[in-house]
Amino acid sequence: MRILLWYWGRRGGGAQFTLGLAQALARRPGVALRLSISRQGELLDRFRKLSVATDIVDTYRDLPGFATGLLRLPGLTRQLQRSAAEADVVVSGMTHVWTPLVAPALARAGRAFVPVVHDAAPHPGDFAWAWDWRLGRELDAARAAVALSDQVADSLARRRPALPLIRMRLPALLAPGAAPAPPSAPPPPGLRLLFFGRFRHYKGLDLLRDAFRLLHRAHPEVTLRVVGEGDAEACAPGLGALPGLRLEPRWVAEDEIPALLAEADAVVLPYREASQSGIVPQALAMGVPVVAMPVGGLTEQLRPGAGGLLAEAVTPAALAAALARLTVPAELARLRAEAREAGRAEADWDGQAEALLQGLSRVLG
């Protein structure tokens, strides 16, 4: 099968997902892989190491670059169409701001276009202008769509009942060389909790603030590290002033993620809503348990025995109670063992690449 894997974004989960998928597809016998990626992408050097045919296009780094980049978009669209003419299918690793402008041209040219849909609806509190227009344009141009959770698959099925769906699981987005935490190392005194990712309202930083306040009163030895890009105070006023909490407002580069996880005893996801989380498989692949709210795709990723805990309800008290269970050494040791076991499957990119290929084969006939 000849696959053109397309992603013009610069960084973050979309770039990591596309790289992991490209690495797995490049290993598959019978797959002729070609890439279309951004010259401004932070993972460009890693894509180049794959030794597959690659179209490197100039996109943009900032707002002025975006404006001038729009002038190049017709030429970039024609370039993508030429590459697509030599492929059986164009797979979009994740939507990009230009994807809805380019994808219809692929459909008009008769090219099979299959987007990986990470979110089927805007997150609460996120900027959602033109969301339906963007997703609608992509789905109208698509021969099929890939969903990474049952929640997203159900939403897409309601929106486009006739559109074939391909189910993949989101594997761990880990940097090369990352390894699980040593199973025999005794935990240091005091539970070390970690939240990392972009600071968004739907991620429940205010719920985490209130939950940690309750937890720290009962267990003052517990610490929480909050690392990510954005305005934490806008999401949760007073968060950075809590005792035992270390706030680091900054972008977390991919290479730093394994070390960040290795220094934590557990990752906490206080989200109000989630299609799925790339952080869950990352943490489990490192042998680090996850505590999360019982919402969306998180309930699929953290089933019993999978190395995590779900709070009983989406409230600070319920989250604090779930986190308090980790202060019991035997409970933490049990969850660590479960995380290491579940993490083996979470790192299986080859299995998920096979699921994609089987789905594409059905769609393409």
KOLDO-963215 format. One record per residue (C-alpha): residue number from 0; x, y, z. Coordinates in steps of 0.25 Angstrom, whole numbers, plus 5000, padded with zeros to 4 digits. Example, Ala and Ser with C-alpha at 12.3 -4.5 7.8 and 13.67 -1.06 7.14 Angstrom:
% KOLDO-963215
SITE bati east north   up
SITE    0 5049  4982 5031
SITE    1 5055  4996 5029
***
This chain:
% KOLDO-963215
SITE bati east north   up
SITE    0 5000  5000 5000
SITE    1 5005  5014 4996
SITE    2 5002  5024 5007
SITE    3 5005  5039 5008
SITE    4 5005  5043 5022
SITE    5 5002  5058 5024
SITE    6 5004  5067 5035
SITE    7 5008  5082 5034
SITE    8 5008  5086 5049
SITE    9 5020  5090 5057
SITE   10 5020  5083 5070
SITE   11 5012  5076 5081
SITE   12 5003  5064 5081
SITE   13 5000  5064 5066
SITE   14 5015  5064 5062
SITE   15 5018  5053 5072
SITE   16 5007  5045 5067
SITE   17 5010  5046 5053
SITE   18 5025  5043 5056
SITE   19 5021  5030 5063
SITE   20 5012  5026 5052
SITE   21 5022  5029 5042
SITE   22 5033  5021 5049
SITE   23 5023  5009 5050
SITE   24 5018  5009 5036
SITE   25 5033  5011 5031
SITE   26 5035  4997 5037
SITE   27 5023  4990 5031
SITE   28 5026  4981 5019
SITE   29 5018  4984 5007
SITE   30 5016  4999 5011
SITE   31 5022  5010 5002
SITE   32 5022  5022 5011
SITE   33 5023  5037 5007
SITE   34 5023  5049 5016
SITE   35 5018  5063 5015
SITE   36 5023  5071 5027
SITE   37 5027  5085 5031
SITE   38 5041  5091 5030
SITE   39 5037  5098 5043
SITE   40 5034  5086 5050
SITE   41 5042  5083 5063
SITE   42 5043  5068 5060
SITE   43 5048  5070 5046
SITE   44 5061  5064 5048
SITE   45 5055  5051 5053
SITE   46 5046  5050 5041
SITE   47 5058  5052 5033
SITE   48 5064  5040 5039
SITE   49 5053  5030 5034
SITE   50 5060  5030 5021
SITE   51 5046  5030 5013
SITE   52 5042  5040 5002
SITE   53 5039  5053 5009
SITE   54 5033  5066 5004
SITE   55 5037  5077 5013
SITE   56 5029  5090 5011
SITE   57 5030  5104 5017
SITE   58 5018  5107 5026
SITE   59 5020  5118 5037
SITE   60 5025  5120 5051
SITE   61 5017  5133 5055
SITE   62 5005  5141 5051
SITE   63 5013  5149 5041
SITE   64 5018  5136 5035
SITE   65 5004  5131 5035
SITE   66 4999  5143 5026
SITE   67 5010  5141 5016
SITE   68 5009  5126 5016
SITE   69 4994  5127 5011
SITE   70 5000  5133 4999
SITE   71 5008  5120 4997
SITE   72 4996  5111 5000
SITE   73 4991  5109 4986
SITE   74 5005  5104 4981
SITE   75 5006  5095 4994
SITE   76 4993  5089 4990
SITE   77 4997  5086 4976
SITE   78 5010  5080 4982
SITE   79 5002  5071 4991
SITE   80 4992  5067 4980
SITE   81 5004  5063 4971
SITE   82 5010  5054 4983
SITE   83 4996  5049 4985
SITE   84 4995  5044 4971
SITE   85 5006  5034 4974
SITE   86 4999  5029 4986
SITE   87 4987  5020 4989
SITE   88 4983  5028 5001
SITE   89 4986  5041 5008
SITE   90 4986  5040 5023
SITE   91 4985  5053 5031
SITE   92 4992  5051 5045
SITE   93 4985  5062 5051
SITE   94 4977  5074 5047
SITE   95 4985  5087 5044
SITE   96 4979  5101 5042
SITE   97 4981  5099 5027
SITE   98 4976  5085 5026
SITE   99 4961  5089 5023
SITE  100 4966  5098 5012
SITE  101 4974  5087 5005
SITE  102 4967  5074 5007
SITE  103 4955  5077 4998
SITE  104 4965  5079 4986
SITE  105 4969  5064 4989
SITE  106 4955  5060 4988
SITE  107 4952  5068 4975
SITE  108 4965  5061 4969
SITE  109 4959  5047 4973
SITE  110 4970  5044 4984
SITE  111 4966  5036 4996
SITE  112 4967  5045 5008
SITE  113 4966  5039 5022
SITE  114 4968  5048 5034
SITE  115 4972  5044 5048
SITE  116 4961  5051 5057
SITE  117 4966  5054 5071
SITE  118 4954  5062 5075
SITE  119 4940  5062 5070
SITE  120 4936  5074 5077
SITE  121 4942  5086 5083
SITE  122 4947  5085 5097
SITE  123 4938  5093 5107
SITE  124 4944  5107 5109
SITE  125 4953  5106 5096
SITE  126 4952  5116 5085
SITE  127 4942  5109 5076
SITE  128 4940  5119 5064
SITE  129 4938  5111 5051
SITE  130 4940  5098 5058
SITE  131 4928  5091 5051
SITE  132 4932  5097 5038
SITE  133 4946  5092 5039
SITE  134 4942  5078 5043
SITE  135 4931  5078 5033
SITE  136 4941  5081 5022
SITE  137 4950  5070 5025
SITE  138 4939  5060 5027
SITE  139 4933  5064 5014
SITE  140 4946  5061 5007
SITE  141 4949  5048 5014
SITE  142 4948  5034 5009
SITE  143 4948  5029 5023
SITE  144 4952  5035 5037
SITE  145 4961  5029 5048
SITE  146 4956  5030 5063
SITE  147 4965  5028 5075
SITE  148 4954  5026 5085
SITE  149 4940  5020 5085
SITE  150 4935  5034 5089
SITE  151 4941  5041 5077
SITE  152 4936  5029 5068
SITE  153 4922  5030 5073
SITE  154 4921  5045 5071
SITE  155 4926  5044 5057
SITE  156 4916  5033 5054
SITE  157 4905  5042 5058
SITE  158 4911  5053 5050
SITE  159 4914  5045 5037
SITE  160 4906  5032 5038
SITE  161 4911  5027 5024
SITE  162 4925  5030 5026
SITE  163 4934  5018 5029
SITE  164 4942  5018 5042
SITE  165 4955  5012 5046
SITE  166 4958  5010 5060
SITE  167 4972  5011 5066
SITE  168 4977  5013 5080
SITE  169 4986  5025 5083
SITE  170 5000  5019 5087
SITE  171 5010  5025 5096
SITE  172 5016  5038 5090
SITE  173 5030  5035 5096
SITE  174 5044  5040 5091
SITE  175 5053  5030 5086
SITE  176 5061  5023 5097
SITE  177 5050  5025 5108
SITE  178 5049  5013 5117
SITE  179 5040  5010 5129
SITE  180 5044  5014 5143
SITE  181 5051  5003 5150
SITE  182 5041  4994 5158
SITE  183 5050  4991 5170
SITE  184 5054  5006 5173
SITE  185 5047  5010 5187
SITE  186 5038  5022 5186
SITE  187 5044  5034 5193
SITE  188 5037  5041 5205
SITE  189 5025  5048 5201
SITE  190 5016  5045 5189
SITE  191 5020  5053 5177
SITE  192 5009  5057 5167
SITE  193 5010  5063 5154
SITE  194 5001  5071 5144
SITE  195 5007  5074 5131
SITE  196 5001  5080 5118
SITE  197 4995  5092 5112
SITE  198 4987  5100 5122
SITE  199 4973  5100 5117
SITE  200 4960  5102 5125
SITE  201 4954  5089 5121
SITE  202 4966  5082 5128
SITE  203 4961  5086 5141
SITE  204 4972  5093 5148
SITE  205 4963  5099 5157
SITE  206 4958  5085 5161
SITE  207 4972  5081 5164
SITE  208 4975  5094 5172
SITE  209 4963  5091 5181
SITE  210 4966  5076 5182
SITE  211 4981  5078 5185
SITE  212 4977  5088 5196
SITE  213 4968  5077 5203
SITE  214 4979  5066 5200
SITE  215 4991  5075 5206
SITE  216 4983  5078 5219
SITE  217 4982  5063 5222
SITE  218 4995  5059 5216
SITE  219 5005  5071 5217
SITE  220 5017  5062 5211
SITE  221 5010  5061 5197
SITE  222 5015  5071 5187
SITE  223 5010  5075 5173
SITE  224 5017  5079 5161
SITE  225 5009  5087 5150
SITE  226 5017  5089 5137
SITE  227 5011  5094 5124
SITE  228 5009  5105 5114
SITE  229 4998  5116 5117
SITE  230 4992  5125 5128
SITE  231 4990  5116 5140
SITE  232 4985  5127 5148
SITE  233 4974  5130 5138
SITE  234 4970  5115 5139
SITE  235 4971  5114 5154
SITE  236 4973  5127 5162
SITE  237 4982  5125 5174
SITE  238 4988  5111 5169
SITE  239 5002  5116 5170
SITE  240 5001  5120 5184
SITE  241 4997  5107 5190
SITE  242 5007  5100 5199
SITE  243 5014  5088 5194
SITE  244 5011  5092 5179
SITE  245 5022  5096 5169
SITE  246 5017  5104 5157
SITE  247 5025  5104 5144
SITE  248 5018  5112 5133
SITE  249 5026  5107 5121
SITE  250 5026  5098 5108
SITE  251 5030  5084 5111
SITE  252 5039  5079 5099
SITE  253 5037  5065 5095
SITE  254 5051  5061 5100
SITE  255 5048  5065 5114
SITE  256 5035  5057 5116
SITE  257 5042  5044 5120
SITE  258 5050  5051 5131
SITE  259 5038  5059 5135
SITE  260 5030  5046 5137
SITE  261 5041  5038 5143
SITE  262 5042  5048 5155
SITE  263 5027  5046 5158
SITE  264 5020  5036 5166
SITE  265 5007  5038 5159
SITE  266 5001  5047 5148
SITE  267 4988  5054 5151
SITE  268 4978  5058 5140
SITE  269 4967  5067 5146
SITE  270 4960  5069 5133
SITE  271 4945  5072 5132
SITE  272 4944  5066 5118
SITE  273 4954  5058 5109
SITE  274 4953  5051 5096
SITE  275 4965  5043 5100
SITE  276 4979  5047 5106
SITE  277 4993  5045 5100
SITE  278 4998  5047 5114
SITE  279 4992  5034 5119
SITE  280 4999  5024 5110
SITE  281 5012  5032 5112
SITE  282 5011  5031 5127
SITE  283 5007  5016 5127
SITE  284 5019  5013 5117
SITE  285 5028  5019 5127
SITE  286 5022  5011 5139
SITE  287 5015  5023 5145
SITE  288 5001  5022 5150
SITE  289 4990  5032 5146
SITE  290 4979  5038 5154
SITE  291 4968  5044 5146
SITE  292 4953  5049 5146
SITE  293 4943  5039 5140
SITE  294 4940  5047 5127
SITE  295 4940  5043 5112
SITE  296 4951  5035 5107
SITE  297 4959  5034 5120
SITE  298 4949  5024 5125
SITE  299 4953  5015 5113
SITE  300 4968  5017 5115
SITE  301 4968  5015 5130
SITE  302 4960  5002 5132
SITE  303 4961  4994 5145
SITE  304 4975  4988 5145
SITE  305 4981  4997 5135
SITE  306 4990  5005 5145
SITE  307 4981  5016 5148
SITE  308 4970  5021 5157
SITE  309 4957  5029 5153
SITE  310 4951  5038 5163
SITE  311 4937  5035 5168
SITE  312 4931  5048 5162
SITE  313 4936  5061 5155
SITE  314 4938  5068 5168
SITE  315 4950  5073 5176
SITE  316 4946  5064 5188
SITE  317 4945  5052 5179
SITE  318 4959  5055 5173
SITE  319 4965  5057 5186
SITE  320 4960  5044 5191
SITE  321 4966  5037 5179
SITE  322 4979  5043 5181
SITE  323 4979  5040 5196
SITE  324 4979  5025 5192
SITE  325 4993  5027 5187
SITE  326 4999  5031 5200
SITE  327 4997  5016 5204
SITE  328 5010  5010 5200
SITE  329 5003  4996 5197
SITE  330 4993  5003 5188
SITE  331 5004  5011 5181
SITE  332 5012  4999 5179
SITE  333 5000  4991 5173
SITE  334 4997  5003 5163
SITE  335 5012  5003 5159
SITE  336 5012  4989 5155
SITE  337 4999  4990 5148
SITE  338 5004  5002 5140
SITE  339 5017  4995 5136
SITE  340 5009  4983 5131
SITE  341 4999  4992 5124
SITE  342 5010  5001 5118
SITE  343 5015  4989 5109
SITE  344 5003  4990 5101
SITE  345 5002  5005 5101
SITE  346 5016  5005 5094
SITE  347 5011  4996 5083
SITE  348 5012  5005 5071
SITE  349 5013  4993 5061
SITE  350 5000  4988 5066
SITE  351 4993  5001 5064
SITE  352 4999  5003 5050
SITE  353 4994  4989 5046
SITE  354 4980  4993 5051
SITE  355 4981  5005 5042
SITE  356 4986  4997 5030
SITE  357 4974  4987 5032
SITE  358 4964  4998 5032
SITE  359 4970  5005 5020
SITE  360 4970  4992 5012
SITE  361 4955  4990 5015
SITE  362 4952  5005 5011
SITE  363 4960  5004 4999
SITE  364 4956  4991 4994
***
